[in-house]
Amino acid sequence: MTSALVVYASITGNNEEVAEIVNEELKKLKVNSTLKEISITNADEFENVDICVVCPYTYGEGDLPEEGMDFYEDLPTLNLKGKVFGCAGSGDTYYEEFATAVDDFANAFIKAGAQKGAENLKIDLAVDENDLKNIINFTKELVATFEKVK
Ligand SMILES: Cc1cc2nc3c(=O)[nH]c(=O)nc-3n(C[C@H](O)[C@H](O)[C@H](O)COP(=O)(O)O)c2cc1C
């Protein structure tokens, strides 16, 4: 059975919701998926799964989640060859550096040798109906990519 780990960083709940939806959609696609908050997760836990997902908020001016810095710094040091990853996160289009943490985590996964399974997905604040469709598609693409490369 295909496995996944969905890791999120969230202060006001938007990214937790994104991650919960990804986790539930993966389960609907028969993936054995686990949801975890970033500060209680070691990046090397991705070594034990097929599909790796990060849902981060962006703070400051394009800053990464403070509580996820160890995780972020460890990620590119891993060997995630053969794994498929996806990054989806909520930011606020009010900011010039809109949801840039999503791109930063995607780049860290690429450095670790993982393959991008779906385009980076950025969501403006809370998930709306259109975002929900995009998250469902994002999740389907992750699974389809893994099916192709496994
Ligand atoms: C002080 C502060 C700084 C922020 N800086 C950014 C930013 O640089 N870029 C961005 O896209 N969003 C920024 N945001 C917006 C949050 O990323 C956005 O509200 C997000 O949905 C929060 O996710 P969460 O509900 O999971 O905590 C900022 C919000 C606050 C309060």
The ligand as an SDF file (V2000), in Angstrom:
LIG
                    3D

 31 33  0  0  0  0  0  0  0  0999 V2000
    2.7290   39.1420   10.8880 C   0  0  0  0  0  0  0  0  0  0  0  0
    2.2690   38.3620    9.6770 C   0  0  0  0  0  0  0  0  0  0  0  0
    3.1270   38.2630    8.5860 C   0  0  0  0  0  0  0  0  0  0  0  0
    2.7200   37.5790    7.4410 C   0  0  0  0  0  0  0  0  0  0  0  0
    3.5640   37.5180    6.3640 N   0  0  0  0  0  0  0  0  0  0  0  0
    3.1600   36.8920    5.2390 C   0  0  0  0  0  0  0  0  0  0  0  0
    3.9900   36.8440    4.0880 C   0  0  0  0  0  0  0  0  0  0  0  0
    5.0980   37.3680    4.0340 O   0  0  0  0  0  0  0  0  0  0  0  0
    3.5150   36.2120    2.9770 N   0  0  0  0  0  0  0  0  0  0  0  0
    2.2880   35.6100    2.9500 C   0  0  0  0  0  0  0  0  0  0  0  0
    1.9110   35.0610    1.9150 O   0  0  0  0  0  0  0  0  0  0  0  0
    1.4790   35.6350    4.0400 N   0  0  0  0  0  0  0  0  0  0  0  0
    1.8840   36.2570    5.1730 C   0  0  0  0  0  0  0  0  0  0  0  0
    1.0650   36.2800    6.2660 N   0  0  0  0  0  0  0  0  0  0  0  0
   -0.2600   35.6700    6.1700 C   0  0  0  0  0  0  0  0  0  0  0  0
   -0.3300   34.2140    6.6360 C   0  0  0  0  0  0  0  0  0  0  0  0
    0.6050   33.4090    5.9720 O   0  0  0  0  0  0  0  0  0  0  0  0
   -1.7290   33.6950    6.3280 C   0  0  0  0  0  0  0  0  0  0  0  0
   -2.6370   34.3670    7.1850 O   0  0  0  0  0  0  0  0  0  0  0  0
   -1.8590   32.1900    6.4900 C   0  0  0  0  0  0  0  0  0  0  0  0
   -3.1350   31.7980    6.0340 O   0  0  0  0  0  0  0  0  0  0  0  0
   -1.6840   31.7790    7.9220 C   0  0  0  0  0  0  0  0  0  0  0  0
   -1.7170   30.3860    7.9760 O   0  0  0  0  0  0  0  0  0  0  0  0
   -2.2150   29.6030    9.2830 P   0  0  0  0  0  0  0  0  0  0  0  0
   -3.6940   29.9270    9.4860 O   0  0  0  0  0  0  0  0  0  0  0  0
   -2.0160   28.1700    8.9560 O   0  0  0  0  0  0  0  0  0  0  0  0
   -1.3890   30.0610   10.4210 O   0  0  0  0  0  0  0  0  0  0  0  0
    1.4580   36.9610    7.4090 C   0  0  0  0  0  0  0  0  0  0  0  0
    0.6140   37.0540    8.5240 C   0  0  0  0  0  0  0  0  0  0  0  0
    1.0110   37.7380    9.6530 C   0  0  0  0  0  0  0  0  0  0  0  0
    0.0750   37.8180   10.8390 C   0  0  0  0  0  0  0  0  0  0  0  0
  1  2  1  0
  2  3  1  0
  2 30  2  0
  3  4  2  0
  4  5  1  0
  4 28  1  0
  5  6  2  0
  6  7  1  0
  6 13  1  0
  7  8  2  0
  7  9  1  0
  9 10  1  0
 10 11  2  0
 10 12  1  0
 12 13  2  0
 13 14  1  0
 14 15  1  0
 14 28  1  0
 15 16  1  0
 16 17  1  0
 16 18  1  0
 18 19  1  0
 18 20  1  0
 20 21  1  0
 20 22  1  0
 22 23  1  0
 23 24  1  0
 24 25  2  0
 24 26  1  0
 24 27  1  0
 28 29  2  0
 29 30  1  0
 30 31  1  0
M  END
$$$$
